[in-house]
Amino acid sequence: MKVLKGILIVLVILIAIPLIAAIFVSKDLNYEQSVEIEAPIDHVWEQVNSLQDMDKWSPWNEYDPNMEKEWSGAEGSVGSTQSWVSDHENVGVGSQTIAKVEAPNLMETDLKFMTPFESVAKAHVKLDEMAEGTKVTWGFESEMPYPFNLMKVFVDFDAAMDKDFGIGLGKLKAIAESTLPTPEPAVEELEVEGEAEASDSE
């Protein structure tokens, strides 16, 4: 009987230690990654200002190209929603709704995940004008419920998300830079070319 009691005490202690430790671990889960794009901010904004445009560079399409998607609301407006259903463990079931639009600098969305885990998050895409292009920062803020927040001590969540966010931002960079319109020649250049042609004809 004493042995059984001792075993129970040890089990209680083993269970209590992580539960107590989790009290002192932050529940906040914040992540951001940036990329510099050689394109004007207005042009880059055209690639991020609606859920339809963001879907073109979403890294999760690679996990399940055949996932079911539904769209509702006015494209690029607050309240516009994208919902998806996938059997892939890295995609699951969820939705994303535009919460704020500040052209050409900010797009904020509300994320809801039903599977593989129920959770909510606030995502954002921020654009900052630079001398030689545009800096795009993509990230989110969320909370891990107690006592699962203890996982932050053992899991490097930033490293876990770097790959997917890096792929997405790489796609965005490629799309934005490859779709830049060809600049029209300046008036001075046209005049010089015209004078050169006239001189050759003489």
C-alpha positions as CSV (number, residue, x, y, z in Angstrom):
1,M,0.0,0.0,0.0
2,K,2.9,2.3,0.8
3,V,4.5,1.6,-2.5
4,L,1.3,2.4,-4.4
5,K,0.9,5.6,-2.5
6,G,4.5,6.5,-3.3
7,I,4.0,5.9,-7.0
8,L,0.9,8.1,-7.0
9,I,2.8,10.9,-5.3
10,V,5.5,10.7,-7.9
11,L,3.0,10.7,-10.7
12,V,1.2,13.7,-9.2
13,I,4.6,15.6,-9.0
14,L,5.5,14.7,-12.6
15,I,2.2,16.0,-13.8
16,A,2.3,19.1,-11.6
17,I,5.8,20.3,-12.6
18,P,5.0,21.0,-16.3
19,L,1.6,22.5,-15.4
20,I,3.3,24.9,-12.9
21,A,6.1,25.6,-15.3
22,A,3.6,26.6,-18.1
23,I,2.2,29.3,-15.8
24,F,5.5,31.2,-16.2
25,V,5.7,30.8,-20.0
26,S,4.2,33.5,-22.3
27,K,1.2,32.5,-24.3
28,D,2.0,35.0,-27.0
29,L,3.1,33.7,-30.4
30,N,4.4,36.3,-32.8
31,Y,6.2,35.8,-36.0
32,E,7.5,38.0,-38.9
33,Q,9.6,37.5,-42.0
34,S,10.6,40.2,-44.6
35,V,11.8,40.4,-48.2
36,E,13.1,43.3,-50.3
37,I,11.5,43.6,-53.7
38,E,12.9,45.6,-56.6
39,A,9.6,47.2,-57.6
40,P,7.7,50.4,-56.6
41,I,5.4,50.1,-53.6
42,D,2.2,50.7,-55.7
43,H,3.1,47.8,-57.9
44,V,3.9,45.5,-55.0
45,W,0.6,46.5,-53.4
46,E,-1.3,45.2,-56.4
47,Q,0.0,41.7,-55.5
48,V,-1.1,41.8,-51.9
49,N,-4.3,43.9,-51.8
50,S,-6.8,41.1,-52.0
51,L,-7.1,37.5,-50.8
52,Q,-7.2,36.4,-54.4
53,D,-3.9,38.0,-55.1
54,M,-2.4,36.7,-51.9
55,D,-3.5,33.2,-52.9
56,K,-1.3,33.4,-56.0
57,W,1.8,33.3,-53.8
58,S,0.5,31.2,-50.9
59,P,3.1,28.5,-50.0
60,W,0.3,26.2,-48.8
61,N,-1.0,25.6,-52.3
62,E,2.1,23.5,-52.9
63,Y,1.0,21.1,-50.1
64,D,-2.4,20.5,-51.6
65,P,-3.0,22.0,-55.1
66,N,-6.5,20.5,-55.1
67,M,-7.7,21.9,-51.8
68,E,-11.3,23.2,-51.9
69,K,-11.6,27.0,-51.8
70,E,-14.5,29.3,-51.5
71,W,-14.6,33.1,-51.7
72,S,-17.1,35.7,-50.5
73,G,-17.4,39.4,-50.2
74,A,-16.1,42.2,-52.4
75,E,-12.6,41.5,-53.6
76,G,-10.0,43.4,-51.6
77,S,-12.5,44.9,-49.2
78,V,-12.9,44.5,-45.4
79,G,-15.1,41.5,-44.8
80,S,-13.9,39.6,-47.9
81,T,-13.3,36.0,-46.9
82,Q,-11.5,32.9,-48.2
83,S,-12.3,29.5,-46.8
84,W,-10.4,26.3,-47.5
85,V,-10.8,22.6,-46.9
86,S,-7.9,20.1,-47.2
87,D,-7.0,16.7,-45.9
88,H,-3.3,17.6,-45.8
89,E,-2.0,18.0,-42.2
90,N,-0.1,21.2,-43.1
91,V,-3.3,22.9,-44.5
92,G,-6.4,21.6,-42.8
93,V,-9.7,23.5,-42.6
94,G,-9.9,27.3,-42.0
95,S,-10.8,30.7,-43.2
96,Q,-9.2,34.2,-43.6
97,T,-11.1,37.4,-43.6
98,I,-9.8,40.9,-44.4
99,A,-10.0,43.1,-41.3
100,K,-8.2,46.2,-42.3
101,V,-6.9,47.8,-45.5
102,E,-4.6,50.9,-45.6
103,A,-3.3,51.2,-49.2
104,P,-0.5,50.9,-50.1
105,N,1.0,50.0,-46.7
106,L,-1.0,47.5,-44.8
107,M,-3.4,44.5,-45.1
108,E,-4.6,42.8,-41.9
109,T,-6.6,39.6,-41.8
110,D,-8.3,37.4,-39.2
111,L,-7.4,33.8,-39.4
112,K,-9.5,30.9,-38.0
113,F,-8.3,27.3,-38.1
114,M,-10.7,24.4,-37.4
115,T,-8.3,21.5,-38.1
116,P,-5.7,20.1,-37.4
117,F,-6.0,22.4,-34.3
118,E,-8.6,25.0,-33.4
119,S,-7.0,28.4,-33.1
120,V,-7.3,32.0,-34.2
121,A,-4.7,34.6,-35.3
122,K,-4.3,38.0,-36.7
123,A,-2.1,38.1,-39.8
124,H,-0.6,41.1,-41.6
125,V,1.3,42.2,-44.7
126,K,3.2,45.5,-44.3
127,L,4.8,47.4,-47.1
128,D,7.5,50.0,-46.6
129,E,8.9,52.1,-49.4
130,M,12.7,51.9,-49.9
131,A,15.2,53.8,-52.1
132,E,15.4,50.9,-54.5
133,G,12.1,49.2,-54.1
134,T,9.8,47.9,-51.4
135,K,10.2,46.0,-48.2
136,V,7.4,43.5,-47.5
137,T,6.9,42.1,-44.0
138,W,4.5,39.2,-43.5
139,G,3.6,37.8,-40.1
140,F,1.0,37.1,-37.5
141,E,0.1,37.3,-33.8
142,S,-1.7,34.6,-31.9
143,E,-1.8,32.9,-28.5
144,M,-1.1,29.3,-27.4
145,P,-3.6,28.1,-24.7
146,Y,-2.4,26.9,-21.4
147,P,-0.8,24.4,-20.8
148,F,0.2,24.0,-24.5
149,N,2.2,27.2,-24.3
150,L,4.9,25.1,-22.5
151,M,5.8,23.8,-26.0
152,K,7.5,27.1,-26.7
153,V,10.3,26.1,-24.3
154,F,11.0,23.0,-26.4
155,V,10.0,23.9,-30.0
156,D,11.6,26.6,-32.1
157,F,8.4,27.9,-33.8
158,D,10.3,30.5,-35.8
159,A,12.4,27.9,-37.4
160,A,9.3,25.8,-38.1
161,M,7.6,28.7,-40.0
162,D,10.7,30.1,-41.7
163,K,10.4,27.6,-44.6
164,D,6.8,28.3,-45.6
165,F,6.9,32.0,-45.1
166,G,10.2,32.2,-47.0
167,I,8.7,30.3,-50.0
168,G,5.6,32.6,-50.0
169,L,7.7,35.8,-49.9
170,G,10.0,34.4,-52.6
171,K,7.0,33.8,-54.8
172,L,5.7,37.3,-54.2
173,K,9.1,38.8,-55.1
174,A,9.2,36.8,-58.3
175,I,5.6,37.8,-59.3
176,A,6.1,41.5,-58.5
177,E,9.5,41.8,-60.2
178,S,8.5,39.8,-63.3
179,T,5.3,41.8,-63.9
180,L,6.8,45.2,-63.8
181,P,5.6,47.2,-66.9
182,T,8.3,48.2,-69.4
183,P,9.1,51.9,-69.0
184,E,8.2,54.1,-71.9
185,P,11.1,56.0,-73.4
186,A,11.4,59.6,-72.2
187,V,10.4,62.5,-74.6
188,E,14.1,63.6,-74.8
189,E,15.1,60.1,-75.9
190,L,12.4,60.1,-78.6
191,E,13.6,63.5,-79.9
192,V,17.2,62.4,-80.0
193,E,16.2,59.2,-81.9
194,G,14.2,61.3,-84.3
195,E,17.1,63.7,-84.9
196,A,19.5,60.8,-85.5
197,E,17.1,59.3,-88.1
198,A,16.8,62.6,-89.9
199,S,20.6,63.0,-89.9
200,D,21.1,59.5,-91.4
201,S,18.6,60.2,-94.2
202,E,20.6,63.3,-95.2
